[in-house]
Amino acid sequence: NALLIPNFIGRPFAEGLYWSLQVEVAFYLLAAALVFGRVFHRLPVLVPLLVIYLVEAVFRYFDFGLSATLPIVQLITDMLKIICLGWLLQRFLIGQKRQWLDMLVLAVMLIYFFVKKPMAAYGVFEAGGRGMDQLIVSIALALFFLFFLTGFATKTMSYLGKISYSLYLLHPVIMYSTLWWASQPSGLFLRDIYLGAILLWVIVASIGISHLSWRFVEQPAQQWA
């Protein structure tokens, strides 16, 4: 777990969400390579985007005997697509550099996230699956456009953004501890409490522990780095 590779040797992650750390470290290395290689300065965004789709297709259609790696590759390529989309939006909305090829690629990607993905989500939902899972990026993009166009920003939103990584990693600690407590004799009273009140407790406690993690772990580590 310390090396982020337990799944490669058939061992569980210490906490359910920590599988994502493995993906994120690999993603950071690739993103750093894109930055230091000045890929987006030297090439049209269509080139790295096509390379990403090619890599994804190769891993999807050819069996390399790397079953533990395939989901990781899929997630990394998805994140790299979002990097490409973010680069296009930055040029279009902030840099005012609106080249026709970039605009065409941007239009195709927005159609994918706002038309194709919702259609796929509906199909999954109709089949009894978790359709919302298909809409995470689409919802995030919609919120981005809403915030960008309205100029919506508050200190509270900024603060939640700062602690969001700790919040992501630590909220299961509060959530599952509360669930465990409710199964114990001392926590039977929790079953008579309105669920909304318990969820409010989970949210408030998660924000509290995440603030401590951000203040005493994340901030010092970032300053040291």
C-alpha positions as CSV (number, residue, x, y, z in Angstrom):
1,N,0.0,0.0,0.0
2,A,2.9,2.4,0.7
3,L,4.1,1.9,-2.9
4,L,0.5,2.1,-4.3
5,I,0.8,-1.3,-5.9
6,P,-1.2,-3.8,-3.7
7,N,-3.6,-4.8,-6.5
8,F,-0.7,-6.0,-8.7
9,I,0.2,-8.6,-6.1
10,G,-3.4,-9.6,-5.3
11,R,-3.7,-7.6,-2.1
12,P,-6.5,-5.1,-1.1
13,F,-6.1,-1.4,-0.8
14,A,-6.0,-0.1,2.8
15,E,-9.1,2.0,2.1
16,G,-11.5,1.6,-0.8
17,L,-10.9,5.0,-2.4
18,Y,-7.1,4.7,-2.4
19,W,-7.0,2.8,-5.7
20,S,-7.3,6.2,-7.3
21,L,-4.0,7.3,-5.8
22,Q,-2.3,4.8,-8.1
23,V,-4.0,6.3,-11.1
24,E,-3.3,9.9,-10.0
25,V,0.4,9.4,-9.6
26,A,0.7,7.9,-13.1
27,F,-1.5,10.8,-14.4
28,Y,0.7,13.4,-12.7
29,L,3.8,12.0,-14.3
30,L,2.2,12.1,-17.8
31,A,0.8,15.6,-17.2
32,A,4.3,16.7,-16.2
33,A,5.7,15.2,-19.4
34,L,3.1,17.2,-21.4
35,V,4.1,20.4,-19.7
36,F,7.9,20.0,-19.8
37,G,7.7,18.7,-23.3
38,R,5.6,21.8,-24.3
39,V,3.4,19.4,-26.3
40,F,0.5,21.8,-26.5
41,H,2.8,24.6,-27.7
42,R,4.4,22.6,-30.4
43,L,1.4,20.6,-31.7
44,P,-2.3,21.1,-32.5
45,V,-4.4,19.6,-29.7
46,L,-5.8,17.1,-32.2
47,V,-2.4,15.3,-32.3
48,P,-2.1,14.3,-28.6
49,L,-5.8,13.6,-28.6
50,L,-5.5,11.1,-31.4
51,V,-2.6,9.5,-29.7
52,I,-4.6,9.1,-26.5
53,Y,-7.5,7.5,-28.4
54,L,-5.0,5.2,-30.2
55,V,-3.4,4.0,-26.9
56,E,-6.9,3.5,-25.5
57,A,-8.0,1.4,-28.5
58,V,-4.8,-0.7,-28.4
59,F,-5.3,-1.6,-24.8
60,R,-9.0,-2.3,-25.3
61,Y,-8.7,-4.6,-28.3
62,F,-5.5,-6.5,-27.6
63,D,-4.9,-8.8,-24.7
64,F,-1.6,-8.1,-23.1
65,G,-2.3,-10.2,-20.1
66,L,-2.5,-7.0,-18.0
67,S,-6.0,-7.3,-16.5
68,A,-5.0,-5.3,-13.4
69,T,-3.7,-2.5,-15.6
70,L,-6.5,-2.1,-18.1
71,P,-8.9,-0.1,-15.8
72,I,-5.9,2.2,-14.9
73,V,-5.1,2.8,-18.5
74,Q,-8.8,3.6,-19.2
75,L,-9.0,6.1,-16.3
76,I,-5.7,7.8,-17.3
77,T,-6.7,8.2,-20.9
78,D,-10.1,9.7,-19.8
79,M,-8.2,12.2,-17.6
80,L,-5.9,13.1,-20.4
81,K,-8.9,13.7,-22.7
82,I,-10.1,16.2,-20.1
83,I,-6.7,17.9,-20.0
84,C,-7.0,18.3,-23.8
85,L,-10.5,19.7,-23.4
86,G,-9.3,22.1,-20.7
87,W,-6.5,23.3,-22.9
88,L,-9.1,24.0,-25.7
89,L,-11.4,25.8,-23.3
90,Q,-8.5,27.9,-22.0
91,R,-7.6,29.0,-25.5
92,F,-11.2,29.6,-26.5
93,L,-12.5,31.4,-23.4
94,I,-9.4,33.1,-21.9
95,G,-6.7,33.2,-24.6
96,Q,-9.1,34.2,-27.4
97,K,-7.1,32.0,-29.8
98,R,-9.9,30.6,-31.9
99,Q,-8.3,28.5,-34.7
100,W,-10.8,26.6,-36.8
101,L,-9.2,23.2,-36.1
102,D,-9.3,23.8,-32.4
103,M,-12.9,25.0,-32.6
104,L,-13.9,21.9,-34.5
105,V,-12.3,19.5,-32.0
106,L,-13.8,21.5,-29.1
107,A,-17.3,21.2,-30.7
108,V,-16.9,17.4,-31.2
109,M,-15.8,17.0,-27.6
110,L,-18.7,19.1,-26.2
111,I,-21.2,17.1,-28.3
112,Y,-19.7,13.9,-26.9
113,F,-20.0,15.1,-23.2
114,F,-23.4,16.9,-23.6
115,V,-25.2,14.6,-26.1
116,K,-23.6,11.2,-26.4
117,K,-22.8,10.7,-22.7
118,P,-26.3,11.6,-21.5
119,M,-27.8,9.2,-24.1
120,A,-25.4,6.5,-22.8
121,A,-26.4,7.3,-19.2
122,Y,-30.1,7.0,-20.0
123,G,-29.4,3.6,-21.6
124,V,-27.5,2.4,-18.5
125,F,-30.3,3.8,-16.2
126,E,-33.0,2.0,-18.2
127,A,-31.1,-1.2,-18.0
128,G,-31.0,-0.9,-14.2
129,G,-27.5,0.4,-13.9
130,R,-25.8,3.4,-12.4
131,G,-26.5,6.0,-15.1
132,M,-25.2,8.9,-13.1
133,D,-21.7,7.4,-13.3
134,Q,-21.8,8.3,-17.0
135,L,-22.5,11.9,-16.3
136,I,-19.8,13.0,-13.8
137,V,-17.7,14.8,-16.3
138,S,-20.7,16.3,-18.1
139,I,-22.1,17.7,-14.8
140,A,-18.6,19.1,-13.9
141,L,-18.4,20.8,-17.3
142,A,-21.9,22.3,-16.9
143,L,-20.9,23.7,-13.5
144,F,-17.7,25.0,-14.9
145,F,-19.6,26.9,-17.6
146,L,-22.1,28.2,-15.1
147,F,-19.4,29.5,-12.7
148,F,-17.3,30.9,-15.6
149,L,-20.2,32.8,-17.3
150,T,-21.7,34.1,-14.1
151,G,-18.4,34.9,-12.3
152,F,-19.7,32.9,-9.3
153,A,-16.9,32.6,-6.7
154,T,-17.0,32.9,-2.9
155,K,-14.6,32.3,-0.1
156,T,-16.5,29.3,1.0
157,M,-16.2,27.7,-2.5
158,S,-12.5,28.5,-2.6
159,Y,-12.0,27.0,0.9
160,L,-13.9,23.8,-0.1
161,G,-11.7,23.6,-3.2
162,K,-8.6,23.8,-1.0
163,I,-9.6,20.9,1.2
164,S,-11.4,18.9,-1.5
165,Y,-8.6,16.3,-1.8
166,S,-8.6,15.6,1.9
167,L,-12.4,15.5,1.8
168,Y,-12.3,13.0,-1.0
169,L,-9.9,10.7,0.8
170,L,-11.2,11.0,4.3
171,H,-15.0,11.2,4.1
172,P,-15.3,7.4,4.0
173,V,-13.5,7.3,7.4
174,I,-16.4,9.3,8.9
175,M,-19.1,7.6,6.8
176,Y,-18.1,4.0,7.5
177,S,-17.3,4.7,11.1
178,T,-20.8,6.1,11.6
179,L,-22.2,3.0,9.8
180,W,-20.2,0.7,12.0
181,W,-21.3,2.6,15.2
182,A,-25.0,2.2,14.2
183,S,-24.4,-1.6,14.2
184,Q,-23.1,-1.6,17.7
185,P,-25.3,-1.7,20.9
186,S,-24.1,1.8,21.9
187,G,-25.2,3.2,18.5
188,L,-28.6,1.7,18.2
189,F,-30.2,5.2,18.8
190,L,-28.8,6.3,15.5
191,R,-31.4,4.1,13.7
192,D,-34.2,6.3,15.1
193,I,-32.6,9.6,13.9
194,Y,-33.7,11.1,10.6
195,L,-31.3,10.1,7.9
196,G,-30.8,13.7,6.8
197,A,-29.5,14.6,10.2
198,I,-27.0,11.7,10.0
199,L,-25.9,12.8,6.6
200,L,-25.4,16.4,7.9
201,W,-23.2,15.0,10.7
202,V,-21.1,13.0,8.1
203,I,-20.7,16.2,6.0
204,V,-19.8,18.5,8.9
205,A,-17.4,15.9,10.5
206,S,-15.8,15.1,7.1
207,I,-15.1,18.8,6.5
208,G,-13.7,19.2,10.0
209,I,-11.3,16.3,9.7
210,S,-10.4,17.3,6.1
211,H,-9.5,20.8,7.4
212,L,-7.1,19.3,9.9
213,S,-5.6,17.1,7.2
214,W,-5.2,20.1,4.9
215,R,-3.8,22.4,7.6
216,F,-1.3,20.0,9.2
217,V,-0.5,17.5,6.4
218,E,-1.2,18.9,2.9
219,Q,0.0,22.5,3.5
220,P,3.3,21.6,5.1
221,A,4.0,18.9,2.5
222,Q,3.3,21.4,-0.3
223,Q,5.5,24.0,1.2
224,W,8.3,21.5,1.7
225,A,7.9,20.3,-1.9
